[in-house]
Amino acid sequence: MSESDRESVATISFENVPNAQTDDVHNVSLLWAPVYVQIPGMTTMQRCADSVLNANGKKYYMSISFSMLSQNYASAFDYIEYGEPVFDVTDESGLRRRVYVTDYVYVVVCETNLHIFKAMISFKDMTDSSENALSVMQDLVFEIAEYVQF
């Protein structure tokens, strides 16, 4: 897979993403490496993309898996297992964007009154496997969360 430079991240789009809980279909755009490979999700409701990103002279394998959900089926306890968010903002349109971090992935949750975008984003340092790639790439994850539209 060809690599993308960190400075080249751009908005990419996924069309006709089905909602896992309703008949709704969404067009989703998000900030990502411009060179990516879409891979099949574990379910037909998921969308996944993998990329190699060159940042500060190091190569990172980055992967996202996301799905759309409905607020009608959401619970206040859905994200309690992740603890407190490391990023939590609500934009002027009322879209709330949160980022949680676990030992292995970032969990990005963007929600309106009706719909929820939920993504798992992981990073692996291909240059130095001892480096904590999650902490190094945290600012990029915040940017990705800020650019999600559906």
Beta strands, then each sheet from edge to edge (+ up, - down):
strand 1: 3-5
strand 2: 10-18
strand 3: 25-32
strand 4: 37-40
strand 5: 47-55
strand 6: 58-70
strand 7: 87-90
strand 8: 96-101
strand 9: 106-111
strand 10: 115-125
sheet 1: 1+ 5+ 4-
sheet 2: 1+ 5+ 6- 10+ 9- 8+ 7-
sheet 3: 2+ 3-
end
